[in-house]
């Protein structure tokens, strides 16, 4: 059985400016295609889940 990890990611809304990802604390420009798709789905579905980079 797997254990769910709490979503303890905090997003600094002052950092990143236009390059700030709305779903995770990483700049959007650092996302590979899979990360970009994961974060887009997280935002569009209003999900509360951890970053895929973990």
N, C-alpha and C positions, 0 to 999 in steps of 0.2 A: 504494500500500500504506500502511496506517495503522500507526502505532507505538503500542504499548501504554504507558501511563503507569504508573509505579509507584504503589502505594497508600501514599502517605506521610502520610496523615491520622492525626494523633494525637488521642486522645480523653481529655480531662481528666475522670476519673471523679469528682473532687471538685466539679466545677462543675455547675450546673444542677439538682441535686437531683432531684425527681420529674419535672422537665421535660426531663431529659437524654435525647437520642436514643441508642438502643443501637447505631446503625449509623454515625452521623456526629457531628462535633463541634458541631453546631448544636442549639439547644433545639427540642424537638418542637413547641412552640407557634408556631415560625416557619415550619414546613413548609406548603407549599401541598398540595393533594390529590395531585399527581403525586409530590412529594418524599416525602410520607408513605407512599404505596404503594411507591415505590422502596426506601425504608429498611426497610419491613416485609418486603418480598421478600428484601432483603439478609440480614436477621436470620434469617428462617424457613428460608432455603436455605443458611445458613452460608457466604455468598459473601464473597470478599475482593476488593472493588471500591471504587473511589473514590466520593466523594460526587457526587450528581447536580448539586449546585450549582456545580461547577467549570466 
